[in-house]
Amino acid sequence: MELKLRRPLAFIDLETTGINVSADRIVEISVLKLNPNGKEEWLTTRINPEIPIPQKSSAIHGITDKDIADSPTFKEIAKKLAAFS
């Protein structure tokens, strides 16, 4: 399918600690940006949610507390993420 874009279009995929939007946190974010010229750009990063990842969630996405222990917090990557989009 050919898209005639005037501005970039972004698709976002999140892995989280759960499904409660007011209490749960992001542990991984992946963004695919399609530019009007057809160029694709990806940004994927793991994020330390600063709360434990429930075992039920880890069983779904495979990301454990150990995997994100040295990852930046969302606050630390927010400017990078905003600049990407």
C-alpha distances in whole Angstrom, upper triangle without the diagonal:
4,6,10,12,16,17,16,14,16,16,20,21,25,28,31,34,34,32,35,33,37,38,36,34,31,32,28,26,22,20,16,16,13,15,14,14,12,15,15,18,20,23,25,28,31,33,37,37,41,41,41,38,39,39,37,34,35,35,31,30,32,33,37,40,41,37,37,40,40,37,37,37,34,36,36,33,32,32,30,27,28,28,24,23
4,7,9,13,14,14,13,16,16,20,22,26,29,32,36,35,34,36,34,37,39,37,35,32,33,29,26,23,20,16,15,12,12,11,11,9,13,13,17,19,23,25,28,31,33,37,37,41,42,43,40,41,41,39,36,37,37,33,32,34,35,39,41,42,38,38,41,40,37,37,37,34,36,36,32,31,31,29,27,27,26,23,21
4,6,9,11,11,10,13,14,18,21,24,28,30,34,34,32,34,32,35,37,35,33,30,31,28,24,21,18,15,13,10,10,8,10,9,12,13,16,18,21,23,27,30,32,35,35,39,40,41,38,40,40,38,35,36,36,33,31,34,34,38,40,41,37,36,40,39,35,35,35,32,33,34,30,29,28,27,24,24,23,21,18
4,7,9,10,11,14,16,20,23,26,30,33,36,36,34,36,33,36,38,36,35,32,33,30,26,23,20,17,14,11,10,7,9,9,13,14,17,20,23,25,29,32,33,37,37,41,42,43,40,42,43,41,38,39,39,36,34,37,37,40,42,43,39,38,42,41,37,36,36,33,34,34,31,29,28,27,25,24,23,21,18
4,5,7,8,11,14,18,21,24,28,30,34,34,32,34,31,33,36,34,32,29,30,27,24,21,17,15,12,9,7,5,8,9,11,13,15,18,20,23,26,29,30,34,34,38,39,40,38,40,41,39,36,37,38,34,32,35,35,38,39,41,37,36,39,38,34,33,33,29,31,31,27,26,25,24,21,20,20,17,15
4,7,9,13,16,19,23,26,29,32,35,35,33,35,32,34,36,35,33,30,32,29,25,22,19,16,13,11,8,6,9,11,13,15,16,19,21,24,27,30,31,35,35,38,40,41,39,41,43,41,38,39,40,37,34,37,36,40,41,42,38,37,40,38,35,33,33,29,30,31,27,25,24,23,21,19,19,17,14
4,6,10,13,16,20,23,26,28,32,32,31,32,28,31,33,31,29,26,28,25,22,19,16,14,10,9,7,6,10,11,12,13,14,16,18,21,24,27,28,31,31,34,36,38,36,38,40,38,35,36,37,34,31,34,33,36,37,38,35,33,36,35,31,29,29,26,26,27,23,21,20,19,17,15,15,13,11
4,7,10,13,17,19,23,25,29,29,28,29,26,29,31,29,26,23,25,22,18,16,12,10,6,5,4,6,9,9,10,10,10,12,14,17,20,23,24,28,28,32,33,35,33,35,36,35,32,32,34,31,28,31,30,33,34,35,32,30,33,31,28,26,26,23,24,24,21,19,18,17,14,13,13,11,8
4,7,10,14,17,20,23,26,26,25,26,24,26,28,26,24,21,23,20,16,14,10,8,6,5,7,8,11,11,11,10,10,12,14,16,19,22,23,27,27,30,31,33,30,32,34,32,29,30,31,28,25,28,27,31,32,33,30,28,32,31,27,26,25,22,24,24,20,19,19,17,14,14,14,12,9
4,6,10,13,17,19,23,23,22,23,21,23,25,23,21,18,19,16,12,10,7,6,4,6,9,11,14,13,12,10,9,10,11,13,16,18,19,23,23,26,28,29,27,29,30,29,25,26,27,24,22,24,24,27,28,29,26,25,28,27,23,22,22,19,20,21,17,16,16,15,12,12,13,10,7
4,7,10,14,16,20,20,19,21,19,22,23,21,19,16,17,14,11,8,6,5,6,8,12,14,17,14,14,11,11,10,11,12,15,17,18,22,21,25,26,27,24,26,27,25,22,23,24,21,18,21,21,24,26,27,24,23,26,26,22,22,21,18,21,21,18,17,18,16,13,14,15,12,10
4,7,10,13,16,17,16,18,16,19,20,17,15,12,13,11,7,6,5,7,9,12,15,18,20,18,17,13,12,10,10,10,12,14,15,18,18,21,22,23,21,22,24,22,19,20,21,18,16,18,18,21,22,24,21,19,23,23,19,19,18,15,18,19,15,14,16,15,11,13,15,12,10
4,7,10,14,14,14,16,15,18,18,15,13,10,11,8,6,5,6,9,12,14,18,21,23,20,19,15,14,11,10,9,11,12,13,16,16,20,20,20,18,19,20,19,15,16,17,14,12,15,14,18,19,21,18,17,21,21,18,18,17,15,18,19,16,16,18,17,13,15,17,15,14
4,6,10,11,11,13,12,15,15,12,10,7,8,6,5,7,9,12,15,18,21,24,26,24,22,19,17,14,12,10,10,10,10,13,12,16,16,17,14,16,17,16,12,13,15,12,10,13,12,15,16,18,16,14,18,19,15,16,15,12,16,17,14,14,17,16,13,16,18,16,15
4,7,8,10,13,12,15,14,10,9,6,6,5,7,9,12,15,18,21,24,28,29,27,25,21,19,16,14,11,10,9,10,12,11,14,14,14,11,12,13,13,9,9,12,9,7,10,8,11,13,15,13,12,16,17,14,15,14,13,17,18,16,16,19,18,16,18,21,19,19
4,5,7,9,10,12,11,7,5,4,5,7,9,12,15,18,21,24,27,30,32,30,28,25,22,19,17,14,12,10,10,10,8,12,11,11,8,10,12,11,7,9,12,10,8,11,9,11,12,15,13,12,15,17,14,15,13,12,16,17,16,16,20,19,17,19,22,21,20
4,7,9,10,11,9,5,5,6,7,10,12,15,18,22,24,28,31,34,36,34,32,28,26,22,20,17,15,12,11,10,8,10,8,8,5,6,9,9,6,8,11,10,10,11,9,10,10,14,13,12,14,17,15,16,14,13,17,18,18,18,22,22,20,22,25,24,24
4,6,8,10,8,5,7,9,10,12,14,17,19,22,25,28,31,34,36,34,33,29,27,24,22,19,18,15,14,14,11,14,11,11,8,8,10,8,6,9,11,10,11,13,12,13,14,17,17,16,18,20,18,19,17,16,19,21,20,20,24,24,21,24,27,25,25
4,6,9,8,7,9,10,12,14,15,17,19,22,25,27,30,33,36,33,32,29,27,24,22,20,19,18,16,17,14,16,14,14,12,11,14,11,9,13,14,12,13,16,15,16,17,21,20,19,21,24,21,21,19,17,20,23,22,21,25,25,22,23,27,25,24
4,6,6,5,9,11,14,16,17,20,21,24,26,29,32,35,37,35,34,31,29,26,24,22,21,19,17,17,14,16,14,14,13,12,15,14,12,15,17,15,16,19,18,18,19,22,22,20,22,24,22,22,19,17,20,22,22,21,24,25,22,24,27,26,25
4,6,6,8,10,13,15,15,18,19,22,24,27,29,32,35,33,32,29,27,24,22,21,20,18,16,17,13,15,14,16,15,15,18,16,14,17,19,17,17,20,19,20,20,23,22,20,22,24,21,20,17,15,17,20,19,18,21,22,19,20,24,23,22
4,6,9,12,15,17,17,21,22,25,27,30,32,34,37,36,35,32,30,27,25,23,22,20,17,17,13,15,13,16,15,16,19,18,16,19,21,20,20,22,21,21,20,24,23,21,22,24,22,21,17,15,17,20,20,18,22,23,21,21,25,25,24
4,7,10,13,16,17,21,22,26,28,31,33,36,39,37,36,33,30,27,25,23,21,18,16,15,11,12,10,12,12,13,16,16,14,17,19,18,18,20,18,18,17,21,21,18,20,22,20,19,16,14,16,19,20,19,22,24,21,22,26,26,25
4,7,10,12,14,17,20,23,25,28,31,34,36,35,33,30,27,24,22,19,17,15,13,12,8,10,9,10,9,10,14,13,11,13,16,15,14,16,15,15,14,18,17,15,17,19,17,17,14,13,15,18,18,17,21,22,19,21,24,24,23
4,7,9,11,14,17,20,23,26,29,32,34,32,30,27,24,21,18,16,14,12,9,9,5,8,8,10,9,11,14,14,11,13,16,15,14,15,13,13,13,16,15,12,14,16,14,13,10,9,12,14,14,14,18,18,16,18,21,21,20
4,6,7,11,13,17,19,23,25,29,31,29,27,23,21,18,15,12,10,8,7,8,6,10,10,11,10,12,15,15,11,12,15,14,12,14,11,12,12,15,13,11,14,15,12,11,9,8,11,13,12,12,16,16,13,16,19,18,18
4,7,10,14,17,20,23,26,30,31,29,27,23,21,17,14,11,9,6,5,6,6,9,10,10,8,11,13,14,10,10,13,12,10,11,8,9,9,12,10,7,11,12,9,10,9,9,13,13,12,13,17,16,14,17,20,18,19
4,7,10,14,16,20,23,26,28,25,23,20,17,13,10,7,6,4,5,8,9,13,14,14,12,15,16,16,12,12,15,13,10,11,9,11,12,14,11,9,13,13,10,11,10,10,13,13,11,13,16,14,12,16,18,16,16
4,7,10,13,16,19,23,24,22,20,16,14,10,8,6,6,6,8,11,12,15,16,17,15,18,19,19,15,15,17,15,12,14,12,15,16,17,14,12,16,16,12,12,12,10,13,13,10,11,14,12,9,13,15,12,13
4,7,10,13,16,20,21,19,17,13,11,7,6,4,7,9,11,14,15,19,20,21,18,21,22,21,17,17,19,16,13,15,14,17,19,20,16,15,19,18,15,15,15,13,16,16,12,13,15,13,10,13,14,11,12
4,6,10,13,16,18,16,14,10,8,6,5,6,9,12,14,17,18,22,23,24,22,24,25,24,21,21,23,20,17,19,18,21,22,23,20,18,22,21,17,17,17,14,17,17,13,13,14,12,9,11,12,9,9
4,7,10,13,14,12,10,7,6,5,7,9,12,15,17,21,22,25,27,27,25,27,28,27,23,23,25,22,19,21,20,24,25,26,23,22,25,24,21,20,21,18,21,20,16,16,17,14,12,13,14,10,9
4,6,10,11,10,8,6,5,6,8,11,15,18,19,23,24,27,29,30,28,30,31,30,27,27,28,25,22,25,24,27,28,29,26,24,28,26,23,22,22,19,21,21,17,16,16,14,12,12,12,9,7
4,7,8,6,6,5,7,9,12,15,18,21,23,27,28,31,33,34,31,33,34,33,29,30,31,28,25,27,27,30,32,33,29,28,31,30,26,26,26,23,25,25,21,20,20,17,15,15,15,12,10
4,5,5,5,6,8,11,14,17,20,24,25,29,30,33,35,36,34,36,38,36,33,33,34,31,29,31,30,33,35,35,32,30,33,32,28,27,28,25,26,26,22,21,20,18,16,16,14,12,10
4,5,7,9,12,15,18,21,24,28,29,33,33,37,38,40,38,40,41,40,36,36,38,34,32,34,34,37,38,39,35,34,37,36,32,31,31,28,29,29,25,24,23,21,19,19,17,15,13
4,6,9,12,15,18,22,25,28,30,34,35,38,40,41,39,41,42,41,38,38,39,36,33,35,35,38,39,40,36,35,38,36,33,32,33,30,31,30,27,26,25,22,21,21,19,16,15
4,6,10,13,17,20,23,27,29,32,33,37,39,39,37,39,40,38,35,35,36,33,30,32,32,35,37,37,34,33,36,35,31,31,31,29,31,30,26,26,25,22,21,21,19,16,15
4,7,10,14,17,20,24,26,30,31,34,36,37,35,37,38,37,33,33,34,31,28,30,30,33,34,35,31,30,33,31,28,28,29,26,28,27,23,23,22,19,18,19,17,14,14
4,7,10,13,17,20,23,26,28,31,33,33,31,33,34,33,30,29,30,27,24,26,26,29,31,31,27,27,30,28,25,25,26,24,25,24,21,21,20,17,16,17,16,12,12
4,7,10,14,17,19,23,25,28,30,31,29,31,32,31,28,27,29,26,23,24,24,27,28,28,25,23,27,25,22,21,22,20,22,21,17,17,17,14,12,14,13,9,10
4,7,10,14,16,20,21,25,26,27,25,27,28,28,24,23,25,23,19,21,20,23,24,25,21,20,23,22,18,18,19,18,20,19,15,16,16,13,11,13,13,9,10
4,7,10,13,16,18,21,23,24,22,25,26,26,22,22,24,21,18,19,18,20,21,22,18,17,20,18,15,14,16,14,16,15,11,12,13,10,8,11,11,8,10
4,7,10,14,15,19,20,21,19,22,22,22,19,18,20,18,14,15,14,17,18,18,15,13,17,16,12,13,14,13,16,14,11,13,14,11,10,13,14,11,13
4,6,10,12,15,17,18,16,19,21,21,18,16,19,18,14,15,12,14,15,15,12,10,13,12,8,9,10,10,13,12,9,11,13,11,10,13,14,12,14
4,7,9,12,14,14,13,16,17,18,15,13,16,15,12,12,9,11,11,12,9,7,10,9,6,8,9,9,13,12,10,12,15,13,12,16,17,16,17
4,6,9,11,12,11,15,17,18,15,14,17,17,14,14,10,11,10,12,10,6,9,9,5,5,5,6,9,9,8,10,14,13,12,15,17,16,18
4,5,8,9,10,13,16,17,14,14,17,17,15,14,11,10,8,10,9,5,6,7,5,6,5,7,10,10,10,13,16,15,15,18,20,20,21
4,5,8,8,11,14,16,13,13,17,17,14,15,12,11,9,12,11,8,9,11,9,9,6,7,10,11,12,13,17,17,16,18,21,21,21
4,7,9,12,15,17,15,15,19,19,17,17,14,12,9,12,13,9,9,11,10,10,7,9,11,12,14,15,18,19,18,21,23,23,24
4,6,9,12,14,13,13,17,17,16,16,13,11,9,12,13,11,11,13,13,13,11,12,14,16,17,18,21,22,21,23,26,26,26
4,6,9,11,10,10,14,15,14,14,11,9,6,10,12,10,10,14,13,15,13,15,17,18,19,21,24,24,23,26,28,28,28
4,6,8,7,7,10,11,11,10,8,6,6,10,10,10,11,14,14,15,14,15,18,19,19,20,24,24,22,25,28,27,27
4,5,5,6,9,10,11,11,10,8,9,12,13,13,14,18,17,19,18,18,21,23,23,24,27,27,25,28,31,30,30
4,5,5,6,9,10,9,9,8,9,12,13,14,15,19,19,21,20,21,24,25,25,26,30,29,27,30,33,31,32
4,6,5,7,9,10,11,10,12,15,15,16,18,22,21,23,22,22,25,26,26,27,30,30,27,30,33,31,31
4,5,5,6,8,8,9,11,14,13,14,16,19,18,20,18,18,22,23,22,23,27,26,24,26,29,27,27
4,5,5,5,5,6,9,11,10,12,14,17,16,18,18,19,22,23,22,23,27,26,24,27,29,27,28
4,6,6,8,9,12,14,13,15,17,20,20,22,22,22,26,26,25,27,30,29,27,30,32,30,30
4,6,8,10,14,16,14,16,19,21,20,22,21,21,25,26,24,25,28,27,25,27,30,27,27
4,6,9,12,14,12,13,16,18,16,19,18,18,22,22,21,22,25,24,21,25,27,24,24
4,6,10,11,9,11,14,16,16,18,19,19,23,23,22,23,27,25,23,26,28,26,27
4,7,8,6,8,11,13,12,15,15,16,20,19,18,20,24,22,20,24,26,24,25
4,5,5,7,9,12,12,15,15,17,20,20,19,22,25,24,23,26,28,26,27
4,5,6,6,10,10,13,13,15,18,18,18,21,24,23,22,25,27,26,28
4,6,5,8,10,13,14,17,20,19,19,22,25,24,23,27,28,27,29
4,6,8,8,12,13,15,18,17,17,20,23,21,21,24,25,24,26
4,6,5,8,9,12,15,14,14,17,19,18,18,21,23,22,23
4,6,9,10,13,15,14,15,18,21,20,20,23,25,24,26
4,7,9,13,14,12,13,17,19,18,18,22,23,22,25
4,7,9,12,10,10,13,15,14,15,18,19,19,21
4,7,8,6,7,10,12,12,12,15,17,17,19
4,5,5,7,9,12,12,12,15,17,17,18
4,5,5,6,9,10,9,11,14,14,15
4,6,5,8,10,10,11,14,15,16
4,6,7,8,10,12,13,14,16
4,6,5,6,9,10,11,13
4,5,5,6,9,10,11
4,5,5,6,9,10
4,6,5,6,9
4,5,5,7
4,5,5
4,6
4
